[in-house]
């Protein structure tokens, strides 16, 4: 049962009544208890209103990117910018529930209704700065935010408690898990299609495909001036490659035939497979992009990451996979169709999925008839009736939990 506090104003009112009675009775000693209550109530009232005004909280993380299994070190910090000590201050920081319990001295994880908070107790002297360290065990990919925060400090008399909320926040990201990939049944140096070794540097200036932001190193002749005037920033012309050098990765977040049902284990396994193939594609010097039918918090739609190259683009694709939420916005077949129109004529599309729907199989077949190169990477259980006729792709051979797999083996459907 929660004990209700006596309000400072009530204490002052009682003190005022006692002082009045003492004055009427003509007793100086009779007014002393009332004066004491008046002083205590006034101090308690001022404490609750002002004591935390000049106390500032901070949250720091030593890094903001990690993979599952790693730890992120961090610390909370409170600074008292006033000559008033605070014997007992409780600090509450909102904590994402998927992170599990934090590790550290004097750190407690509490649940209040549906939210989780870490709780730390401080004793601040005047003009003092105190730090409390903690560690985050990264288990599940995602885009996480620590905060906002709240401070509570009770007065010495127990009449009031000061409250102060702070919008201090610290954001970090956990990438999808990556494991080595073994490819069975292919002797090609390029498992996603044969290509010339130098194909990624040759382009066909006739096959104009769009524009992108200007990057240092782009030649003067590549600047598209009409698009620059329209966008307000330098835009470079994008043309098709003479040989196949683009890879479009389409990630299906649907895991069951029904949109309201989500198999989180299958989803994480599918994303792990896609993330594990990203280094292979990067090492092959392809242009690559990632697209999905999933949702990202704060965005009304999920278009994906358009084709690019290099370590920075690789990091952007990993972050995109990290931020994908369970639950599809649309059918994967629709995203596959849109992706095929965005990419060049000679691009190769890889579809990552844990479920093969009739719509997805039909769209892949239609693209194949139009000369598009589409490969399926399937991480679900082998269909009871076999794979749809004419479907080209690979089956992930490993079963079990996604976070226990040490490697991934891709086996062709036809083998």
HUPEZI-V868937 format. One line per field, one symbol per residue. psi: psi as a letter, one per 20 degrees, with the letter a starting at -180 (. if undefined). Layout:
psi: ???
This chain:
psi: ppppqpqhhgghgghhghggghghikoghhighghghggghgghghghhihjhkppqqppphqjprqpirqpqrqqpppokqkoqohopppppppphiiaprprpkpppqpodjqqqqpqpqoprplqppqpqrqpoogpqroqpprarqqpoqrhijhrppqpqqkpqpqrporqqprqppppkpiqinijpqrqhjhiipqoihmpiarrqpqpipqhiipohghghhhjqppqpprqqhrojpppooppipiriphippnhghghgghggghhighghghjkqpqrpqrjaqppiphrogaorqarrhghghhhghghhipqqpqhrqhhghgghhhhhrrhjqpppppqjpoqhgghhhggghhhjjqopppopjaqpqhjrqqpippaqpohpaaqhjipirppppqhi.
